[in-house]
Each structure stands twice: as structure tokens, then as C-alpha cells.
Amino acid sequence: MARPLTFVLILARLLPLAISFLPAIQKTHKDQIIYALRSDGIHTKYINTTVAATPYQIDEYGRPTDDPSHRNLLASPWTGMNLQTPHSGRKFQPTLPYKSKHSRIRSLFNKLSRNNRRFTEGWYYRLTLPTYNESFVFIFSIEDAGRYVHSNHLTNMRTDVDVRAQKSKLSRLRKLLCRGKAKSPLTLACMQLLGPQDTYLCQSDVDDTKFWGWKYAQGLGCTFEWKDPASNDGRIAAMLPEEWREKVQAGFQILPFHFQGRLDGHDGSLGGVKAQQGVAGTAEYDFTIRPVAGWGNYPPLSSIGGLDKYGTAEYGASTNGNTQYSTAGWLANYPVFEPHWQITMSNARASGSLNWNGSTYVFEDAPFYGEKNWGGAFPTKWYWAQCNSFNNHPDLAFTAGGGIRQLPFSFLPGKKTETLGLIGIHHNGTFYEIVPWTGEMDWKVWPWGKWEFRGRCTDTNGMQFEAEVVASTDLPGVLLRAPTKDEGMQYFCRDSGFGHVTLSLWYLEWDGETGDFVRTRGQDPIIDRAQSGQCAVEVGGGPWWDVWTVSSKMSRPLKWMVRLPYIIRNSLK
């Protein structure tokens, strides 16, 4: 009886959401940023140089609130390529000191809410430098922003936000109603970098009010330290790249087409990511981004000039009709699973420079990748692999990942978790997606050193294909910290950017004799053993006592619900 009851409860809650969401299924918000290409050869500037180079304040929706001309900072340096994926914007509620009174009231309500649960959001970006045979990883995270927890002892609630709001009429009410609660001890804004030969640096701050994020686009940042303390006027703001260079001593700023950061931290070797918990180290980076593929079909590189410099006449292809999708399906728009995962840039190109402990790296059109996670904590166990730097395959990228995730209504009797995996391949403008709701996937992942993925898409509404990916490494990798449910940032996964990977992809056809799909006879593979020595590989969580062998299959109720919008849409055609 438990399973039918669980199914009915899930369906009753999510069916109205699916129907209401159908008209705009998996499309980006109307205020999205338009990724594009421009043919004037200027790709390092975002705004007209006549606009004053001053920071602007953003509201809780990530929109500029001061000079309207500053909206030009959001403008693309290119035109015609819409590759922004769903969930590119933030999910957490920033604790920055808004000017509006209703925002302060909302902040106060969040502190009093019984549903003020643990929450973390993280952004992962990877830069591959084939000419140096190196790769760099950028991880930004915010944990328990604005979260207050019950305390057994009366705690002084005078936080930085309270100091700024001391003159507010809400200040006394805040102190009165929040008595007996304390700021979460897990609150943390953090930047982690993985560098040459899998070395590591980090810097963090417990003041979550320093961390800002845009709601509908890739935009986030945190200033750990200003060059001139007077520059910190209490406004949490995105800045023009030129001004950021002049004013920020340590911190980072991520804009849709520009990444900047200065890290003055340590290697974490003495116990953690906070100050004085490792051997000192520094890093600095400043580069522009050209998105190539999001999570869906895209203009192939051959149609937009391949790897030529920005501004060539070939640029100008449009992505009309190339819808970008949620990595975990439409249910990722709602708090159904824990945690959530979205690939935001499966393939991109980066141009600029990076300095790591005094060594400088200059690059142009280097492979770049981006994704994000959000929720209460990472999965209890997972694996991941990614590569977009293949030999003789400039327009090829893949991401594979899987793990144990929590099911909705896990407090009810019955199954509480499920083990799922996926493979996403972008090749010459086409997106090949292998997910549990349109096919099947098997994997064998060793505790460390080897990853094997095989999957098929057998959905009759589209193409049928099969993929095989095998990755391995002889290197020990490096331990990275990830957010845990009860202990915050802890060593929780092992990574390396030097995996050797081989990828193959075939079309399938129906075989009436076997009653199954088989590889298309008489046709060459779509991709025949593409290889790279710069594949990122990862294992996390645990326990990892033995080889993890799984045939990933989604539970029927959830599979039906994830497919529901597609079923309705196809029936209306």
C-alpha cells in the first residue's frame, strides 16, 4: 500500500506544476542574457566607454537599481547566440543589505521561518590549457546564507547586517524576535582553486553579506578584501571589469562573459578553508568567455568560424530553435530532489591570463566548462567525468555523472533514495543526451583510477543512439572539500584533471529479430574512439570499498512524471 500511496501524493503535488509549466517548459526566463557573437572584433568590452565606470547596486532579483545605462554590463559582446540554460541564476536568497524595507522584512521572516533549512549553492568552472598540458578549476560556494538556527543559549545577534540596519525601525523588532537563535555555524562564502599538477588553493569568509548573485543570469561575486577600505560603501554590487581591477584586493566576480578573481589564501593543508588553515598561496585570473554549447543543440563551430579569432566574418549563426534544457529535467524547477545539478556551459572558449603562485599562463580560445549544484548537501555517493579538449575533435564535449539522490517525500514508508546517472555529449551542433527517462545507463566506477560508462537513448520520439566512455588515471589526484549536511565544508571528494578518456558514439536501429535496438548496420560510428589526456575525473562521498557497478533505472512514477510534459506536448502536435 505504501508505494501506491506515495505515488498518489507525489502526483497530486506535482501534476499541477507540470501543467502550469508546460507552455514554457525548460525555457529560460524572459530577462535572460543573450549569449551572442559580434563581428566588430571587440570582445573585451561590455559597455560603451562613455558610461561612467562606477559600481551599481542590484536588487533581490539581480537587476541594477541605479543608473539604467549600467544594464549594458549585461549586454553580450556578441549577437545572435542564445545559449543560456535554465537555472543559470542563483537559487539562494542573498543577505545583502537591500535599500527596500520589504526586503528587510523578508529577511526577518526567513530567520523566523520553521522551514529555514540548511542550503548550499556552488558553481564549478574548468579551464583546460592544452598548450601547457594543464587545467584549472574554479569553485565558488555559499552556505547557509542568512540562516539562523535555534540555540540553547542566548546569543549576541549583532551581525554585520544588524550594524548596517541599526538605525532601521526593524532593528529592535529583529533583536526581539530572533532572541534564542544564532547565525548558522556553517555559514561560509568560499573560493577554491585547483591548479597545476592538481595543486590547491582556497580563501573564504564567514560574512555571507559579502556574497551577491543575479537571479536570472550567471552573475555572482564576493569581495573578501578591498584595496582601499573606503571603497566598501556597504553596497553589494557588480562592477565594471576595469573598476574591479582597481578596487578589489581579494575576491572574485563572475559575469556572463567575464571572469575575474584574486585569491590571497592558502593550500588548506592545516585543516580547513578558513584563514590560517594552510600554507600561504596566491592566484589571480582575468579572462573573457565565449559560450559554445549550453545543454542542448547549438550552432556547430564550423558554422561560426571554428576556432578563429573573435570578429571574423563567419560569426553570426543563430540559435533559434536550439532550446537549452534542465540537466535533471523539468522537475529541477521545483524542490523535489536533493541535490540539484545543472550544466550551464558544456563547452566554451576562454581568452585571458592566469597567475598561480607567481607563474603566469596566457591563453586564447582555451576550452572552458561550467556547472552548478544547489540543495541541502551533496549526494551521499557520486562520480563525475568531463572533457571538452579532444584530439582532432575541436567541437566535442561530454559530461557524465551519477550518484545516490534523495527522493521526494522520503519521510514516507518505502524507497528513500535512488541511484541515477547520465551522459551528455555535444558534437558538431547536436546534443546527444542519455538519461534514465529516455533510455538506460550502466556504469562501473572504481574507488579511484577507472571510470566506465555505457548508455543508450531508445526514445521513439527522437534519435536512438548508444555511447561508451572509458576514463582512467594513474595519478593520485587531490582531495577537495564539498558541503556536507552537518559539518559544512569537509574533504569529501577526489579529483584529477589528467584522466585519459576514450569516447565512442553510434546510431541505433530497431531489430525485429531480437526485439531490441542495435547499432546501425553498415554505418560508421558518429564518433569513433575520440581520445584525450585532459579529462577531469572525480569520485565523492562513500563508502568506496569496491567497484561501484550499477544499472541506472528510474522508478516508474518519477519517470512518468519527468516525461509527462513531453507526452502532452507530442499529443498536441
N, C-alpha and C positions, 0 to 999 in steps of 0.2 A: 504493500500500500504506500510505502514511503516514496518510491520512485514516481508513481503517477501523481501523488500529491505535490512533490517537488516540481514536476513538470508543469502542473496547472498553475502553481504560484509564480513560477518564472514567466510562463506565457502571459498570465494576466498582467504582470508588471511591465513586460517589455513589448507586447504586441502593439499597444497604442503608440509607444515611442517609435517603433519601426514604421508604422503607417504615417505618422506625422512627419517623419524624417525622410520619407520616400521621395518627395519632389526634389529634394536637394541632396540625394544620397551621395555621401562621400565626396562632396564638392567643397571647395574652400569657401571661407567667409567672404561676403561682398566687399569687405575692407581689405582683402588680401593684397600682398605685394605682388607686382607683376615682374617675374624674372624675365629678362629680355636681353637681346643683343643689339648693339648700336654700331653704326658704320662710320662714325666720325673719328675713330681712333683714340678717343679719350676714355679710358676705362678706370682711372684712378680718382676721379672726382664725382661727387654725388649731387652737387648743387651749383647753381650759378655763383661765381666768385663774388658777385656784388652783395650776396646775403651776408649779414654780419655773422662772424664766427663766434657765436655765444651759445651756451647750453640752453636747452629748453626743458621745461617741466612736462612730465607726462601724467595723464590721469590714470585711473584704475583700469582703463581699457587699453592702455598703451598708446594713447593718442596725444599729440602735442597740445598743450593748453594755452600757450602764449602766442608767439608770432606765427600766423598761418604759413608764412614763407618757409618755416622750418620743416614743413611737411615734405619739402623737396629732399630732405635727408632720406626719406623713404623711397624716393624715386629710383628706378632702376637705371644703371648706366648703359643698359641695352634696351631694345624694344622688340616685343613680339613673342617672347618665350615665357609662357605661364607654367612654371614647374613647382609652385609651392604646394606642399602636401597638406592634408588635414593635420591638425594638432601641432603645427609649427610654432604657434604661440604658447605662452606659459599656461600652466594649469594651477599653480599655487596662487594664493592671494597675497600680494606684496604687503609689507608692513611699513612702506614708506609713508612719511607724514604728508598726506594729501591736504590741500587747502580746504576742500569742501567739508562741511560739517557732517553730511550724510555718510561720508567715507569713514569718519572717526566713529560714528555711531555703529557702522557695520563692523569696524574693528573691535569695538567693545562687545558687540553681540557675539562675535566669533570667540572671544575669550570666555563668555558665559555659556556658550552652547555645549550641550552634552555630547554632541557629535564632533567636538573638536579633537579629532583623532590624529595619530601620527601620519605625517605626509612628507614625502621627499620627491624632488624632481631633479633629474640630471640630464645633461647634454654631453654627448660624446662625439668628437670630431677626430678624423685621422688624416694626416698629411703624409703622402708617400713620395720619397725623393729617389727615383731610380738612378740618377746620375751620381748620387752619394751612397747608394745602397743602404739608405737609412729610412726610417719612418718616425713620425712624431704623433703623439696622441694628446688631445686636449680634452679634459674632463671638468665640467663645471657643475656644481650641485648646490642646492639649497634644501636644508632640512628643517622641518617644524617651524616654518616662518610664521611668526605671530601666535604660536601655540602656547597656551598656558595649561598647566596640569595641577591637580589637587596636591596640596602639601599638608603634611601633618603638623607643620609648624608655621606660625605667621612669618611671612617673608617680606622683606622690603621690596616693594613693587616699583621702585623708582628707576625705570629703564630709560634709555636714551630717548625713546619716543615720548615717555612721560615728561621728560625735561623739556622737550620742544613744545609739548602741549600744556605746560604748566599754567599758562595764562588762560587756557581754554575753560569754558564753563563746564565742560565734561570732565575736567581733571579730577575734581573732588568725587564725582559720581564714579569714575573709573576706580579710584582707590578704594571707595566704599564697597563696590560690588565685587571687586576682584580680590578682596581680602580672603586669605586662606588658599590662594592659588599662586603658583610660582611659574616663571618662564621655564619652558621645557629645557632640561639639561642637554638635550640632543640638538638644540638649535645651532645651525652652523652654515656659513657660506664658505665654499671651498673651491679651489682651483688645483687640479692635479695634472701634471705633465709627464708623459713618457717619452724619453729621448733616445740619443744614440746608444746602440747596443743594449737596449732595454733598460736604460738608467731612468731614474725617477726623481721628480721634484714636486713640492707642494707648498701651498700657502692658504691660510684660512682665517676667518674672523667669526666670532660668536655674535656680532651685531648684525642681525638679519635685516635691519632697516637700510643697510648699505646696498642690498641686492635689489635690482629692478628688473622688470621684464615686460615685454609687449604682449598683449593678449591675442592678437590675430596675425602675428608675423614673427619671424626669427629676429628677436631683439632682446638682449639681456646684458647685464653687466654688474660689476661690483668694484668700487674703489676702496682698496684696503688702506692706501695712504696717499695724500696729496703732496705735491712738491711744496706748495705754499698752503699751510693750514687755513689761510684766509679764503682760499678757493672753495672750501667746503661751506656753502651757504645754507646747508640743510635741505637743498633740493636734490631729489634723486632724478638724474637726467641722463639721457643720451647726449653725447657731444659730437660735434663735427670731428672727423679724424685729426685735423690739424690741431684743434684745441685740446683734444685728448692727449696728444703727444706733449703739449706744452705744460699741462697741469697735473697729470697723473704720475705719481711716483711708483705705485704698485697697484695692480688690479687688472681688470680685463673689460673689454667692450666688444660684443658680438652684434654686428648689424647684418642685414640680409646679404650684403656684398662686400663686407669689410670686417676683418678680424684684427684686433689689437690687444696686446697684453704685456704686462711687465710683472714678473714674479721675483720677489725678494724673500725667499723662503729657505727650505732645507730638503733633505732627502728622506725624511721620515724614519731614519734608522734608529732613533732613540725612543720610539714608542707611539708615535701618532702624527697627526697632521697639524696640530696646533703649534704655536710659537715655541722655539727652543726644544723641539722634539726630534731633532735630526741635525746632520752636518749641513752647514750653510751652503746655499747654491743660488744661482740667478739664471733667469731666462727672459728673453724679450722677443716678441714677434709682431709683425705688421705686414699684412698681405690682403689682396683683393681676392674675391671668389667669383667664378663664373659657373653657375649650375649647369649641368649637362642632362642629368636624369633625376627625377624625384622617386616616386613609387608608382609607376605606370608607364604607358607608351610615351615616347619623346621623339623630337627630331633627331635623326642619326647624325653623328658628327660629320659624315660625308656630305650631308646636305647643308651644313653651316660652316664649311671651310676646314673641317677636321681639326688639326692641332695648330693651324696657322695663328698668327698674332691677331689680337682683337682689332676690329676695324676693317678687315678685308671685305671686299665686295660680296663675298659669298654669304656673309651673315645676314640673316633676315628671315629665316624659317619660322613659321608659326606653329604653335602647339594646339591650335583649335581642334577640339575633339579628343585631345590626349588628356583624359581625366586622370588626376592623381588620386590615389586611394589610401585609405587607412590600412596600415600594415596588419592589424588584427581584426579587420572587418568593421562593419558599421557599429557593432556593439561597443567599440572602443570610445565612442562618443559619450558613453554613459558609464557610471561607476559600477561596472558589472564584474570585471576580472581584476585580480591583483597579481603582479603589477601590469601596467600598460606599456606598450612598446610601439614606437613609430620611427621608421627610416625616413628622414627628411631630405637627404641628398644621397642617393645611391652612387652617384658619380658626379664629379665637379672638377674644375681646374682652378688651381691657386697660383698666384704670382706675387712675389714679395721677398721678404728676408726673415731670418730667424737667428737668434744668438743663444747658444746654450753654454753657459759657464765659460764665456769668452770665445767660443768657436762660432764663426758666422757661416750660415748657409743661405745662399741666394738661389732662387728658383723661379721658373716661369712655366705656366701651364702644367704644374705638377698635379698628379691625381689627388683628389680630396673626397672625403666621405663624411656624412653626418647622420646621427640618430639621437633619440631621446627616450627616457623612461620616466614614469611617474606612478606614484601609489604609496602604499604603506611601507614597502621594503622590496628588495629584490626577491626573485624566486628562491625557493629552498635549495634548488639544484638546477644548473643550466650549462649549456655550451654555446659557443658562438664562433663564427668564422666570417671573414670578409676580405675581398680583394678587388681592386679596380686598376691593377697595374700588371697586365698580362703581356707576355712576349708575343709580338706580332698581332696583337688584338687590341688596338687602342680604344675601340668602342665596345668594351666588355667589362661588366662588373657583376659581382654576385655577393649576396649576403645569405648566410644560413644560421639559424638559431633555433633553440628549443629548450624546454625546461618544464618544471613542475609548477603549475599555477593554481591559485585558489579559485574555486568555483563560487558563483553567486549563491546566496542562501546556505553557506557552508555550516551555519548553526543548526540546520535541519538534519534529521537522520539520513544516512545514505552517503554517497560519494562526496568527498570534500575537495578533492584536487583532481586534476587530470594532467597528463603528460603529452605535450604537443610540440611539433616542430614545423618549420617551413624553409623553403628555398626560394629566393627571388633572384632572377637573372635578367639583366638589361643588356641587350645585344643588338647593335645596328638599328636602334629605334624601337625595338619590340620588347615588351615586358613579358617574361615567362615566370609565372607565379605557381608554385606548388604549395598548397595549403590544405589542411585537413578537410575543409568544407567543399573542395572541388577535386580531391584526389587522395593520395596516401603518401606517406613518407616513412622510411626506415633509417635508423642510424646506429652506428657503433662508435662510441667515443671512449677512448682510454683515459685513465686518470690523468695522464699527461703524455703528449707526444704524437698522438694519431687521432684523426677525425675522418669518419667515412659517412657520407650521406647519399641516399638514393631515394628518388621520389618520382611520382607520376601525376600528371593532371589528366583526368579522364572525364572532365565535364563536357557533356554533349552540346552545351551552348556555345562553345568556343573551340580553340585548338586543343589537340591532345598531344602531349609530349612527355618525355622522360629525361631526367637529369641524373648525373652521377658526379660526385665531388669527393676527392680524397686529398687530405692535407696531412702533413707531418712536420715535425721539427725535432732536431737533436739538441737544441738549446734548452737551458733550464727555465727561461722566461723570467718574469718578475712578478712579485706579489703586488696586487693593487687593492686599495680599500674601496669598499662599497657600503652603502647604507644598510644596516641591519635593523630589525624591528625593535629590539630592546636595548642595543648597545651603541647605536649610531654608527659612525664610520669605523669599520674594522677590516683587517685583512680578510678578504672573502673570495678572491678570485686570482687566477694566474693567467698572465698574458704574454704573448710574444708577437713581434711584427715580422718575424723571419720564418714563417711557415712555407714549405714547398707544397704547391697545390696543383692538381690536375683536374680539369673540368671538361665534361662531355655532355652534349645535348642532342636528343633525337626526336623526330616526329613519330607519332604513333598512328596506327590504323587498326580498325576492328577486324578481328579474325573470327569468322563464323565457325571454323572447326574447333578452335579452343574456347570460344565464347569469352574472349578477353581481347584487350588491346595489346598489340605487339609493335615492335619497331618497324617503320615503313620499309617494305622490301624494295630493293633496287634504288634506294635514295641515300645519298651521303648524309652523314650527321650534320646537324645545324652547326655544331661546334665539335671539332674532333681533337680531344686531348689538348686543350689550351693550358699553358703552364705559366707559373710564376714562382719566384723565390721570395716574394714580399707579401705573403698572405698573413693577415692578422688572425690569430687563433686564441681561444680562451676557454677555460673551464672555471666554474664557480659553484659556490655552495657546497653541498655534500650530503651524505658521505660518498667518497670516491674510493671504495675498496676494490672494485673490479671494473672490467669493461662494462660500460652502460649500453645495453642493447635494447632498443625499443622499436616497435611498430606503431607509429603515431596514428591514432584514430580518435576522432572527436565523438563525444556522446551524441546520440541521435537527437535528443531535444535541442541541444545547443547548435548542432549542425543545421537543423531545420530552421532555427531562428536566424542564424547568420545568413542562410541562403534565402530567407523569406523575401527581402526586397528584390532580389534578382528574379525570383519566381513570379512575383507580382508584376514586375517591370516587363518580363518576357511575355506574360499573358496579355498585357495591354498592347503589345505590338500588333 
